[in-house]
Every structure is written in structure tokens, then in C-alpha cells.
């Protein structure tokens, strides 16, 4: 995006704050805005959504020297974290000059960090950029929280290219300016002789001399950089395998997976490729499946890679909202026919153009012969669900996500009675317009033996529907139940409180369920909820009375996380009651 405004004698740069939702992007930008003199900054533009915010402002930084008489002006943007804003994030990244990735330091947010980093790589690829060629800084936010991971772990997981990184507390501003200044310096020196990128590459190469090509202390990233210095066509068979072995000796991490994929991209398409892939596949067989994800480069170049031997390394495929009105490419169809992806264990295909005929392509196609986690959507009807229920591919599935579809009454019945879902552990049916009649199907004889997680959020479930669901014997094995964004009201809450089958429940989500203080009073007095570790009651009609009830309930002594934000009391009012409770000593995270 960098451009020159001759009239103002300014050179303009675009910096984007990227990262998972609620990681601290907005707070970081607000800190910079607040602490920038008013005569050096423009107006901040803010657009709030249900779960995140877009922010934008520009300012002149006097901390950097003029370049040929031009002052640098930086345009700062945040991108929304949730996956359903994919198109917005891609648009904001167009023309980006530098990126500050704001990672959440909390242990339980590591998966969200990985998904966001993979999304960044994918989003950049749509504009022809590569992650390791864009000025990048990682800001490890929320360092003040007790469950924050140590920096060494975060570096190993999230910083494969060893870009500059800084610990930060966005709310206080610690590390915020340092992160921005580091990114700005990279931008300003990127294309200069002797700039940051050139010096980093030179240092990376120099530190491995004079040990030669096979220095025993190389990291995976060092090997990759060295392979760029010497063309693989010029290497012998033994040299290439020695470098590959060095990469495979590194510990399992998202970063080392990315380096492995990049290295394999350099491998010649000769008769040694199949042996190299098989060799690597055997060495990484114990790596977590979620790490072995289809890379952004391979995803977007599906015409080249869908029959490529390299894909045999992949066990995790995420293709989410790839099509849009301007580009209805339906790329997932190519991947459904990809023979090398037979061993994929995690498959998530979400697109507004994914319909029943695509379910048939999945059922009949070679991809994911024995998936463990399967998510499909978002235009599947009862016919598509029926085809899926009859597929032997479901025998291995433990997590089935059919959010944002229209499974229908007959489709849901066929699904619940499918003999292939005998060992299913988690079922996600959010945003399917399920209502009272659908809940009666859970009370019939179903094939699932021991369901542990049930997600019914954003449906049309009222009090009567919850009363019916409460009679289902399958609830006796549930550990997690999500009924958020359903108007279950008092009747539904009473039914949950009276449901003795929920003895093993550990997680209960009741966001935005139109509950009041009396409903909460009955709920927390129910003895079957004594095992609860996570309770979410945000967005209801609760007052300070509910906070007092929660703080004084002996049945919540096992609770580790409590979410009661967006209700009818202030943070200061709730803070003293909750932190002074003798029964909530195990709570690691309050949200109010």
C-alpha cells in the first residue's frame, strides 16, 4: 500500500493488527491512539460487531527519520478474529506493508492462536504474499494472567521464522509501542541495502559456518534457509535426505510443520519424491493431527497440488468460506477428489455453496476415508444428511459438526439412528432451526452409545423444547451442553435444574437465554451440577442478586471458569463479591 503524498511530504504505510478474537488487538491500537499527540493523528474510526471490533486510524511518527525528505505516516487497522469474518480480514490485508500478530498467551487459547496464524498465511496467499516475506512482529498479549504460557513455549509454537516478538499487556500498554516500533523499522528498512531482512538472512547463514552443510546444531528453520542457498537440483540424493532428516528431528510444533512443507516444496518432482514423502510421513506419525494442516499455498493452488505426492503428509484440512460472490470458485470440489488426502483425520469444509451434491462427492470420493473429526456445511438439507448417515466413513468419526445447515426432522432422525455413529463423542447442531419437535428425537432410541458434548446453540428452542430434551436418556453421559442463544427462559432453566441425568455435566453454556435471578437461583441449587467446571450465563437479565447467589453457592466449588458478562450489574459491583467467595477459590477466569 505504501504511497507518497507529495503535497504533505509524507510516505504512507499500512500496518494491520491480526490475531484471534479478544486477544488484545483493539486495546493495543487504543493505547497507541491515546498516547499519540492530537496534532499528529487522524480520527479513530470504530465499527463494532457482536463479537469484535474493526478499528482504523492514521498518525505521523516523529520517532523515525525522514526518508528523502518524506515523513512516514502509518495507517493502523485491526481485523476481526471470528472465522465468519474471513472475507473482511482478507480485504483489510490487501496492500499491507507490515503485520503485528497479537497472540493470546493463555494456554486454552493456543489452538485459537494456531488457527489465526494459519488464517493469516491463507489470507496473505490470496493477495500473492508469503508470510516470511512480509514485515511481521508477534506481540504476546495478556502476560499478566496467571495461566499465561512461558515465552519459550509460545516462541516454539508460534514463531517459526524467528521474527521479533515482545511480551505485552495491552490494557496497560506494556510492550505495545515496542511491538509497533519494531514492525515500523522492518517496513522502513525492508528494501534498503543492508536492511533488516538482508542482515537477518546473512546472520542465519553465517552462524552455521564453518561447519558446512550438515552442522549438527541446525534448527529446522536454519536448514530451510540453507536449502534456499543451494538449489536442490544441485544437491545429491544423500544431501537432500540428510537435510530432511535434520528437519524431522525437531520437536513437533506448528512452526516446524510449516518449515517441513516449505522444504518439501523445494524437492524436485523426480522418482525420489515418493520416498521422501513416505520417509517424512513415518517420522511425523506421532505429531498431533491438528499440526499437520493443509498449508495456504497448497490450498489455493489446488490445480497444481490436488494430485501431488506431498499431500500424503496432510492430516488436517480446513476449507472455510473459500467462495464469495465475486469468486464462486468452489475449490473444495477439487479437494474432495484428491486421492493423496485419503488419510486426513480432521476435515472441515464450510462454504455457502456447499450443498447435498457435495455431500455425495465426499461420501463417494477418496478424501478422508477414516476421519476422526468431520465438519460439513453450510447448505446441507435432510437429503444430504441422509446420505452422510449411510456412509461407512462415519464409523471412525468422534466429532461431527453440522452447524449452519438445515438437517430437518427426518434428517436428524436418520442421523441419530445411524449405526455408523455408535462411538460418536461430540455432536454440533447449532444454527439448524431446531425446535420442539426435533428435541423429541433425542428421547427415542438412538445409535450413539455415550455422547459427551452436545451443541444446540442459535436454534429455536423454547421452554417446552428443553423439557422434552431433559427426558432423553442420552443426557446421562453428557459432559458439555451448549444451549446458548435459545429463549429457554424460566421453564427451560427449571427443566435443566430438575434433570437428574446430567450428573456428569462439567460445562454448561447458557449465553443469551433470557434468564433472570430466580432462574439462576434454582439452577445452582441443583445437586447434579456439583461437577461443573465452566458455567456461562452472559447476555441474560441477571442483577447483582445473581452474583451474590453464585458467590455463596457451595455446589459451585469445582468451578474453574465463570462468564456472567453483559448483564445488569457493573464490573466493580461483581468483583468484590466473586473474588471474596469462599466457594469460588478454584476459579481461574472470571468474565463479567
VOGU-3710 file (C-alpha; in Angstrom, 3 decimals, decimal comma):
1> xxxxxxxxxx> 0,000/0,000/0,000  2,963/2,339/0,542  2,474/5,530/-1,442  3,829/9,081/-1,454  1,766/12,172/-0,729  3,907/14,855/-2,349  1,760/17,749/-1,135  2,189/16,719/2,502  5,758/15,398/2,028  4,701/12,059/3,525
11> xxxxxxxxxx> 5,179/8,396/2,676  2,270/6,210/3,823  2,387/2,664/5,149  -0,341/0,200/6,149  0,039/-1,839/9,377  -2,544/-4,471/10,317  -3,111/-5,899/13,805  -4,042/-9,538/13,280  -4,869/-12,324/15,759  -7,652/-14,379/17,369
21> xxxxxxxxxx> -10,763/-12,693/18,743  -10,367/-10,813/22,025  -6,588/-11,257/22,078  -5,851/-7,566/22,640  -5,721/-6,049/19,144  -8,257/-3,323/19,908  -6,676/-2,451/23,266  -3,241/-2,183/21,658  -4,438/0,220/18,994  -6,379/2,277/21,520
31> xxxxxxxxxx> -3,240/2,616/23,659  -1,242/3,917/20,689  -4,059/6,297/19,748  -4,456/7,644/23,281  -0,734/8,277/23,679  -0,210/9,953/20,295  -0,394/13,793/20,270  -3,641/15,015/18,742  -1,859/17,121/16,108  -0,121/14,013/14,727
41> xxxxxxxxxx> -3,104/11,669/14,383  -6,332/11,425/12,453  -9,749/10,472/13,814  -10,218/6,899/15,002  -12,933/5,051/13,119  -14,581/2,183/15,006  -17,149/-0,336/13,782  -18,489/-2,696/16,450  -19,805/-6,190/15,687  -21,371/-8,749/18,016
51> xxxxxxxxxx> -18,044/-10,322/18,931  -15,267/-7,954/17,909  -14,469/-4,508/16,514  -12,870/-3,013/13,418  -10,618/-0,033/14,171  -8,690/2,330/11,949  -6,652/5,485/12,388  -3,507/7,056/10,959  -0,716/9,062/12,545  2,705/10,548/11,884
61> xxxxxxxxxx> 5,559/9,076/13,883  8,309/11,543/14,797  10,372/8,664/16,136  11,712/7,764/12,695  13,915/9,913/10,450  12,673/11,345/7,175  13,376/9,338/4,021  14,449/11,678/1,201  12,545/14,477/2,917  9,380/12,412/3,475
71> xxxxxxxxxx> 7,884/11,801/6,913  6,403/8,314/7,490  2,660/8,178/8,180  1,294/4,859/9,424  -2,266/3,679/8,824  -3,222/1,190/11,550  -6,024/-1,365/11,165  -7,426/-4,172/13,287  -9,079/-7,229/11,805  -11,937/-9,175/13,461
81> xxxxxxxxxx> -10,990/-12,520/14,992  -14,020/-14,839/14,439  -13,941/-17,148/11,393  -17,163/-15,784/9,897  -15,337/-12,505/9,121  -12,854/-14,231/6,776  -13,756/-12,066/3,781  -13,387/-8,864/5,827  -9,933/-9,890/7,046  -8,749/-10,656/3,534
91> xxxxxxxxxx> -9,968/-7,295/2,294  -8,196/-5,414/5,101  -4,921/-7,236/4,376  -4,851/-6,057/0,781  -1,843/-3,801/0,287  -0,459/-4,444/3,779  3,101/-3,274/4,500  3,529/-4,810/7,948  1,667/-7,086/10,381  1,561/-7,234/14,172
101> xxxxxxxxxx> 0,189/-10,619/15,198  -1,372/-10,285/18,653  -1,281/-13,740/20,235  -3,222/-14,663/23,378  -0,734/-16,032/25,931  -3,336/-18,182/27,708  -2,927/-21,958/27,476  -6,557/-22,531/26,489  -6,232/-20,059/23,597  -3,287/-21,789/21,914
111> xxxxxxxxxx> -5,499/-23,547/19,377  -7,132/-20,212/18,511  -3,639/-18,730/18,006  -2,702/-21,570/15,650  -5,932/-21,221/13,682  -5,446/-17,470/13,402  -1,827/-17,835/12,273  -2,913/-20,366/9,653  -5,661/-17,959/8,611  -3,081/-15,185/8,247
121> xxxxxxxxxx> -0,978/-17,358/5,958  -4,060/-18,246/3,923  -5,338/-14,663/3,737  -1,944/-13,354/2,621  -1,791/-16,010/-0,088  -4,977/-14,610/-1,651  -3,042/-11,396/-2,339  0,109/-13,157/-3,543  2,113/-12,636/-0,327  4,093/-15,166/1,674
131> xxxxxxxxxx> 4,235/-14,956/5,463  8,031/-14,985/5,625  8,310/-12,080/3,149  6,095/-9,572/4,973  7,418/-7,479/7,891  5,986/-9,292/10,895  6,094/-8,863/14,683  4,466/-11,124/17,251  3,027/-9,470/20,344  2,383/-11,959/23,171
141> xxxxxxxxxx> -0,548/-10,328/24,945  -2,123/-10,977/28,367  1,205/-11,669/30,069  -0,335/-10,544/33,366  -2,740/-13,503/33,563  -1,857/-16,434/35,848  -2,446/-19,045/33,122  -0,156/-17,371/30,577  2,299/-19,771/28,941  6,010/-19,077/29,181
151> xxxxxxxxxx> 7,637/-17,191/26,316  9,793/-20,148/25,277  6,701/-22,297/24,650  4,972/-19,530/22,727  8,054/-18,947/20,600  8,317/-22,640/19,748  4,656/-22,845/18,777  4,029/-19,542/17,016  7,313/-18,110/15,763  8,816/-20,463/13,160
161> xxxxxxxxxx> 10,553/-17,667/11,255  12,068/-16,133/14,420  10,600/-12,713/13,770  10,856/-10,061/16,516  8,466/-10,721/19,396  7,503/-8,854/22,555  5,627/-9,747/25,765  2,759/-7,333/26,310  -0,166/-6,320/28,485  -2,473/-4,486/26,103
171> xxxxxxxxxx> -4,629/-2,931/28,819  -1,651/-1,147/30,406  0,331/-0,622/27,211  3,317/-2,719/28,231  5,131/-3,903/25,091  2,625/-2,244/22,734  4,797/0,600/21,431  7,826/-1,691/21,311  5,938/-4,079/19,008  4,807/-1,291/16,726
181> xxxxxxxxxx> 8,242/0,351/16,524  9,851/-2,974/15,617  7,318/-3,518/12,818  7,807/0,046/11,567  11,581/-0,380/11,437  11,190/-3,559/9,395  8,952/-1,713/6,939  11,320/1,216/6,603  14,404/-0,958/6,094  12,933/-3,870/4,149
191> xxxxxxxxxx> 14,041/-2,763/0,705  17,225/-0,973/1,683  20,693/-2,497/1,146  21,808/-3,838/4,478  18,235/-3,675/5,816  16,714/-5,963/8,403  15,696/-8,773/6,055  19,068/-8,934/4,355  21,022/-8,844/7,620  18,792/-11,489/9,244
201> xxxxxxxxxx> 19,300/-13,864/6,315  23,049/-13,237/6,338  23,271/-13,893/10,090  21,164/-17,049/9,738  23,602/-18,411/7,171  26,776/-17,210/8,872  26,069/-18,785/12,252  26,250/-22,247/10,674  29,756/-21,736/9,312  32,324/-23,227/9,160
211> xxxxxxxxxx> 30,512/-26,471/9,988  29,367/-26,811/6,401  26,087/-28,090/5,091  25,429/-30,708/7,755  26,151/-28,880/11,019  24,546/-30,950/13,802  23,161/-27,890/15,626  20,856/-26,673/12,846  17,217/-25,942/13,647  14,531/-26,717/11,099
221> xxxxxxxxxx> 14,405/-23,090/10,026  18,184/-22,911/9,587  18,048/-25,930/7,303  15,324/-24,347/5,221  17,348/-21,170/4,764  20,401/-23,174/3,801  18,410/-25,161/1,262  17,485/-21,861/-0,363  21,167/-21,008/-0,657  21,902/-24,217/-2,562
231> xxxxxxxxxx> 19,457/-25,332/-5,251  18,025/-28,780/-4,556  18,640/-29,750/-8,177  22,351/-29,259/-7,437  22,233/-31,455/-4,340  22,854/-35,168/-4,334  20,174/-37,595/-3,212  22,058/-38,135/0,069  22,364/-34,396/0,775  18,657/-33,788/0,355
241> xxxxxxxxxx> 17,742/-36,670/2,658  20,264/-35,509/5,263  18,634/-32,067/5,335  15,171/-33,643/5,505  16,272/-35,831/8,401  17,562/-32,780/10,281  14,165/-31,088/9,959  12,338/-34,237/11,093  14,494/-34,463/14,213  12,988/-31,211/15,509
251> xxxxxxxxxx> 10,118/-31,356/18,037  6,528/-31,255/16,856  5,242/-27,696/16,506  3,194/-25,638/14,075  6,338/-23,799/13,046  8,323/-26,939/12,252  5,391/-28,287/10,238  5,371/-25,116/8,139  9,109/-25,411/7,571  8,748/-29,077/6,561
261> xxxxxxxxxx> 6,074/-28,198/3,992  8,156/-25,347/2,609  11,190/-27,643/2,345  9,154/-30,338/0,575  8,014/-27,695/-1,917  11,654/-27,341/-2,921  12,025/-31,080/-3,537  12,327/-31,934/-7,250  9,428/-33,805/-8,843  11,554/-36,846/-9,620
271> xxxxxxxxxx> 11,425/-40,503/-8,622  12,803/-39,705/-5,139  9,811/-37,576/-4,103  7,568/-40,511/-3,152  10,326/-41,998/-0,976  10,923/-38,625/0,704  7,213/-38,211/1,472  6,941/-41,733/2,899  10,100/-41,183/4,964  8,714/-37,912/6,382
281> xxxxxxxxxx> 5,261/-39,425/6,954  6,723/-42,189/9,106  8,820/-39,762/11,144  5,905/-37,432/11,948  3,278/-40,121/12,577  3,255/-39,240/16,298  2,867/-35,492/15,711  -0,565/-34,147/16,721  -3,041/-34,368/13,858  -4,019/-30,702/14,209
291> xxxxxxxxxx> -0,459/-29,647/13,357  -0,412/-31,476/10,019  -2,650/-28,979/8,286  -3,062/-28,206/4,581  -0,992/-25,070/4,039  -2,336/-21,914/2,465  -0,088/-22,266/-0,564  -1,261/-25,806/-1,276  -4,875/-24,867/-0,618  -5,031/-22,008/-3,083
301> xxxxxxxxxx> -3,039/-23,730/-5,811  -5,405/-26,701/-5,925  -4,970/-27,244/-9,664  -1,277/-27,959/-9,081  -1,342/-29,789/-5,779  -4,544/-31,868/-5,609  -2,772/-34,932/-7,033  0,646/-34,117/-5,552  2,500/-36,750/-3,505  3,289/-34,110/-0,877
311> xxxxxxxxxx> -0,361/-34,077/0,214  0,089/-37,502/1,779  1,698/-35,698/4,722  -1,514/-33,758/5,431  -3,982/-34,989/8,076  -5,914/-31,774/8,760  -7,871/-29,908/6,080  -9,762/-26,676/6,790  -11,529/-25,030/3,861  -13,815/-22,349/5,223
321> xxxxxxxxxx> -15,788/-19,802/3,195  -13,413/-20,021/0,233  -16,060/-18,844/-2,239  -17,732/-15,452/-2,327  -19,954/-13,539/-4,719  -17,013/-12,208/-6,671  -15,169/-15,516/-6,803  -17,521/-18,535/-6,707  -14,663/-20,948/-7,351  -15,982/-23,910/-5,325
331> xxxxxxxxxx> -12,360/-25,007/-4,836  -13,354/-27,588/-2,249  -14,702/-29,766/-5,091  -11,147/-30,314/-6,294  -10,067/-31,390/-2,828  -12,963/-33,845/-2,475  -11,385/-35,699/-5,402  -7,806/-35,539/-4,072  -6,533/-39,111/-3,845  -3,448/-38,227/-1,710
341> xxxxxxxxxx> -5,747/-36,948/1,074  -7,115/-40,401/1,923  -5,516/-40,342/5,387  -6,953/-36,982/6,502  -8,272/-37,261/10,079  -9,697/-33,755/10,535  -11,820/-32,441/7,691  -13,811/-29,195/7,867  -15,467/-27,904/4,695  -17,658/-24,843/5,206
351> xxxxxxxxxx> -18,842/-22,756/2,298  -22,074/-21,008/1,348  -22,111/-23,064/-1,845  -21,650/-26,487/-0,164  -24,835/-28,479/-0,829  -26,253/-32,018/-0,841  -24,483/-32,975/-4,073  -21,179/-32,086/-2,416  -22,023/-34,434/0,462  -22,355/-37,187/-2,134
361> xxxxxxxxxx> -18,962/-36,219/-3,567  -17,465/-36,547/-0,092  -19,171/-39,878/0,577  -18,097/-41,366/-2,775  -14,735/-39,598/-3,043  -11,282/-40,662/-1,862  -10,704/-37,872/0,694  -10,741/-38,764/4,420  -11,510/-42,465/4,392  -11,421/-42,660/8,207
371> xxxxxxxxxx> -11,958/-39,150/9,621  -11,988/-38,565/13,368  -13,351/-35,014/13,226  -15,758/-34,019/10,461  -17,456/-30,683/9,774  -19,579/-30,006/6,699  -21,799/-27,107/5,664  -23,460/-24,713/5,181  -26,318/-25,578/2,785  -26,969/-29,245/3,593
381> xxxxxxxxxx> -30,594/-30,387/3,795  -32,154/-33,592/5,126  -31,251/-35,383/1,875  -27,581/-34,641/2,323  -27,730/-35,660/5,982  -29,370/-38,955/4,985  -26,542/-39,682/2,517  -23,998/-38,869/5,186  -25,699/-41,085/7,788  -25,437/-44,081/5,461
391> xxxxxxxxxx> -21,721/-43,601/4,796  -19,252/-46,068/6,374  -16,851/-43,120/6,668  -18,755/-42,124/9,827  -17,586/-45,226/11,693  -14,372/-43,510/12,767  -15,900/-40,075/13,437  -15,803/-38,906/17,052  -16,655/-35,217/16,466  -19,397/-34,331/13,969
401> xxxxxxxxxx> -20,085/-30,668/13,245  -23,145/-29,840/11,123  -23,574/-26,231/12,226  -25,341/-23,770/9,905  -27,244/-26,387/7,909  -30,911/-27,396/7,617  -30,859/-31,012/8,765  -34,660/-31,173/9,160  -36,763/-33,593/11,211  -36,259/-36,679/9,071
411> xxxxxxxxxx> -32,605/-35,870/8,510  -31,948/-35,611/12,247  -33,778/-38,883/12,924  -31,712/-40,678/10,271  -28,532/-39,226/11,717  -29,260/-40,163/15,344  -30,184/-43,710/14,335  -27,176/-44,257/12,059  -25,319/-47,421/13,134  -22,081/-45,819/11,941
421> xxxxxxxxxx> -22,249/-43,182/14,719  -22,153/-45,689/17,549  -18,950/-44,235/19,010  -19,644/-40,523/18,416  -18,494/-38,278/21,289  -19,446/-34,752/20,161  -22,365/-33,531/18,045  -22,690/-29,898/16,925  -26,080/-28,841/15,544  -26,042/-25,092/16,067
431> xxxxxxxxxx> -27,977/-22,754/13,720  -30,142/-25,524/12,259  -33,545/-24,041/13,150  -34,236/-26,926/15,515  -37,365/-26,618/17,651  -39,710/-28,565/19,935  -40,409/-31,439/17,509  -36,730/-32,060/16,851  -35,987/-32,496/20,573  -38,389/-35,446/20,766
441> xxxxxxxxxx> -35,988/-37,387/18,525  -33,367/-37,374/21,294  -35,810/-39,263/23,548  -36,154/-42,120/21,040  -33,735/-44,999/20,813  -30,557/-43,679/19,198  -27,425/-45,426/17,995  -24,949/-43,166/19,834  -23,793/-45,003/22,952  -22,004/-42,340/25,005
451> xxxxxxxxxx> -22,305/-38,773/23,702  -20,139/-36,358/25,721  -20,742/-32,985/24,030  -23,958/-31,600/22,537  -24,115/-28,173/20,895  -27,598/-26,772/20,126  -26,857/-23,051/20,175  -28,674/-20,493/17,975  -31,735/-22,638/17,334  -35,428/-22,100/18,120
461> xxxxxxxxxx> -35,608/-23,945/21,429  -38,121/-22,630/23,950  -39,060/-23,886/27,424  -41,161/-26,795/26,114  -38,346/-27,989/23,856  -35,923/-28,110/26,801  -38,477/-30,026/28,892  -38,629/-32,659/26,164  -34,858/-32,803/25,811  -34,480/-33,238/29,588
471> xxxxxxxxxx> -36,211/-36,627/29,288  -33,573/-38,041/26,940  -31,574/-40,891/28,469  -28,561/-39,956/26,324  -28,004/-36,948/28,629  -26,601/-39,291/31,286  -23,176/-39,326/29,590  -23,008/-35,642/28,652  -20,062/-33,619/29,919  -20,763/-30,455/27,911
481> xxxxxxxxxx> -24,074/-28,877/26,881  -24,467/-25,673/24,860  -27,957/-24,130/24,704  -26,827/-20,542/24,135  -28,938/-18,082/22,138  -32,159/-20,003/22,670  -35,081/-18,430/24,555  -35,307/-21,252/27,099  -36,454/-18,801/29,826  -37,669/-19,963/33,227
491> xxxxxxxxxx> -39,354/-23,165/32,068  -36,263/-24,418/30,304  -33,995/-23,498/33,188  -36,300/-25,333/35,626  -36,215/-28,406/33,390  -32,405/-28,421/33,478  -32,401/-27,992/37,260  -34,768/-30,954/37,643  -32,916/-33,191/35,173  -31,126/-35,743/37,337
501> xxxxxxxxxx> -29,499/-37,350/34,308  -26,978/-34,515/33,987  -24,811/-35,931/36,761  -21,621/-35,873/34,661  -22,033/-32,362/33,250  -18,889/-30,224/33,542  -19,565/-27,432/31,024  -22,877/-25,575/30,630  -23,292/-22,680/28,188  -26,411/-20,547/28,619
511> xxxxxxxxxx> -25,459/-17,308/26,864  -28,434/-15,106/25,958  -31,186/-17,452/27,130  -33,486/-14,795/28,687  -32,784/-15,936/32,258  -33,335/-13,883/35,432  -32,212/-14,058/39,046  -34,856/-16,622/40,079  -33,833/-18,954/37,265  -30,199/-18,848/38,342
521> xxxxxxxxxx> -31,199/-19,448/41,970  -32,858/-22,750/41,106  -30,154/-23,789/38,663  -27,230/-23,502/41,057  -29,085/-25,283/43,847  -29,414/-28,444/41,764  -27,037/-31,084/43,234  -26,310/-32,640/39,797  -24,349/-29,524/38,843  -21,760/-30,037/41,586
531> xxxxxxxxxx> -19,242/-31,192/38,932  -19,499/-28,008/36,855  -16,136/-26,546/35,861  -17,348/-23,982/33,323  -20,606/-22,014/33,576  -21,578/-19,302/31,074  -24,541/-17,000/31,817  -23,618/-13,895/29,850  -26,155/-11,766/27,992  -29,108/-12,555/30,258
541> xxxxxxxxxx> -31,152/-10,401/32,651  -29,148/-11,018/35,816  -28,659/-8,424/38,550  -26,299/-8,233/41,492  -28,587/-10,697/43,281  -27,429/-13,461/40,920  -23,797/-12,579/41,600  -24,460/-12,983/45,333  -26,157/-16,333/44,734  -23,247/-17,589/42,632
551> xxxxxxxxxx> -20,691/-16,401/45,181  -22,484/-18,170/48,034  -23,314/-21,482/46,353  -21,444/-24,494/47,788  -22,471/-26,508/44,707  -20,045/-24,487/42,558  -16,876/-25,330/44,468  -15,427/-27,178/41,425  -15,954/-24,220/39,091  -12,873/-23,075/37,137
561> xxxxxxxxxx> -14,422/-20,565/34,740  -17,437/-18,269/35,162  -18,817/-15,968/32,470  -21,533/-13,508/33,545  -20,672/-10,505/31,382  -23,258/-8,318/29,598  -25,790/-8,492/32,421  -27,354/-5,810/34,656  -24,554/-5,012/37,084  -21,206/-3,268/36,939
571> xxxxxxxxxx> -17,773/-4,840/36,997  -16,881/-3,157/40,284  -20,015/-4,477/41,957  -19,313/-8,049/40,914  -15,572/-8,010/41,527  -15,632/-7,863/45,325  -18,359/-10,495/45,700  -16,785/-13,053/43,385  -13,188/-12,709/44,495  -14,234/-12,820/48,150
581> xxxxxxxxxx> -16,293/-16,001/47,764  -15,144/-18,985/49,866  -16,681/-21,365/47,282  -15,062/-19,988/44,127  -11,429/-20,459/45,102  -10,785/-22,754/42,119  -11,986/-20,256/39,515  -9,111/-19,326/37,203  -11,046/-16,975/34,953  -13,920/-14,617/35,679
591> xx> -15,653/-12,750/32,877  -18,084/-10,042/33,994
//
